[in-house]
Amino acid sequence: MSAFLSLPIDKKIGRILHITDTHLFACENETLLGVNTLDSFNAVICEIEKKKQYYDLIVASGDFVQDGSKAAYERFATRITQLDIPCVWLPGNHDMLPNLQPVFNEYQIPNEKLILLGENWLIILLNSQVPGKAYGRLAESELSFLSETLQQYSERNTCVFLHHHPVLSGCQWLDQHCLQNTESLQNILKQHPQVKTVGFGHIHQNIEQQWEGRMVFATPSTCAQFKPQCNEFTVDECGPGWRDLSLYEDGTIETQVSHIESTLFIPDLTINGY
Ligand SMILES: Nc1ncnc2c1ncn2[C@@H]1O[C@@H]2COP(=O)(O)O[C@H]2[C@H]1O
């Protein structure tokens, strides 16, 4: 069985900050879809600091960088560790593990896939990356890790995180890049009603919907967003975002997405791909 991180919680409610798709570059002036991704990430973190909300854990769900560079991973690691909240991560399709891993190790951002949060909750992080591809797939090893962990901790309410969307977003151009073996995930989840939610990034938009009797959600990127329900690539005007999750002892979840409201981060709506 894998190593795990055990986090006691002070209060009865477990609080998670979900950050995703930061798309940072080595160069501080680089932009994605017209948004300076370092400035938008910093704006999100500053806003979170200002709110002084208490968190037990940060889950960072991939696409940390756009250029694959160590310097860009350093930018993420430097700023996120300033929050002084335990942070765990999983990779997205843009991530280069040989560059990510040494930097996150240096900053003590642990590579834990199994987190015991307080007495009642289990957080599971899955790697859905297929190197060189925008779509995702859960390898047999990830599926058996999920299945074995859920069996071992069957008494705990559980949140599962991965990068790719297991449910269709309704954007055709994005749905070709979804999780390809959703059925295998579904087959495991069907046997484990303790899994209360599945969270992901990748699609740069807010989704909260019911799936197989549980809530699933996508969290907006900390940079530019994609417009919901569009067949062709379309950028949304929504500002950089993040998500709060409150996990209650009885297995219920409250969640809320926030966005930065600033004219500094309006994307270039004329760009049609990257
Ligand atoms: N115009 C486009 N049509 C289809 N896919 C695209 C387009 N532009 C970018 N993409 C891919 O879609 C992916 C969506 O999120 P990513 O940031 O992972 O990376 C993106 C690209 O790999």
PDBQT file of the ligand as one rigid body, heavy atoms in Angstrom, charges set to zero:
ROOT
HETATM    1  N1  LIG A 301      -8.392  25.223 -31.337  1.00  0.00    +0.000 N 
HETATM    2  C1  LIG A 301      -8.224  24.101 -30.644  1.00  0.00    +0.000 A 
HETATM    3  N2  LIG A 301      -8.974  23.007 -30.937  1.00  0.00    +0.000 NA
HETATM    4  C2  LIG A 301      -8.850  21.858 -30.236  1.00  0.00    +0.000 A 
HETATM    5  N3  LIG A 301      -7.982  21.702 -29.201  1.00  0.00    +0.000 NA
HETATM    6  C3  LIG A 301      -7.200  22.751 -28.893  1.00  0.00    +0.000 A 
HETATM    7  C4  LIG A 301      -7.275  23.984 -29.582  1.00  0.00    +0.000 A 
HETATM    8  N4  LIG A 301      -6.379  24.823 -29.021  1.00  0.00    +0.000 NA
HETATM    9  C5  LIG A 301      -5.778  24.160 -28.036  1.00  0.00    +0.000 A 
HETATM   10  N5  LIG A 301      -6.258  22.905 -27.946  1.00  0.00    +0.000 N 
HETATM   11  C6  LIG A 301      -5.901  21.829 -27.002  1.00  0.00    +0.000 C 
HETATM   12  O1  LIG A 301      -6.951  21.762 -26.044  1.00  0.00    +0.000 OA
HETATM   13  C7  LIG A 301      -6.379  21.641 -24.769  1.00  0.00    +0.000 C 
HETATM   14  C8  LIG A 301      -7.240  22.158 -23.654  1.00  0.00    +0.000 C 
HETATM   15  O2  LIG A 301      -6.533  22.389 -22.508  1.00  0.00    +0.000 OA
HETATM   16  P1  LIG A 301      -4.968  22.330 -22.350  1.00  0.00    +0.000 P 
HETATM   17  O3  LIG A 301      -4.510  23.626 -21.782  1.00  0.00    +0.000 OA
HETATM   18  O4  LIG A 301      -4.669  21.081 -21.681  1.00  0.00    +0.000 OA
HETATM   19  O5  LIG A 301      -4.318  22.220 -23.806  1.00  0.00    +0.000 OA
HETATM   20  C9  LIG A 301      -5.125  22.503 -24.890  1.00  0.00    +0.000 C 
HETATM   21  C10 LIG A 301      -4.613  22.112 -26.255  1.00  0.00    +0.000 C 
HETATM   22  O6  LIG A 301      -3.870  20.928 -26.194  1.00  0.00    +0.000 OA
ENDROOT
TORSDOF 0
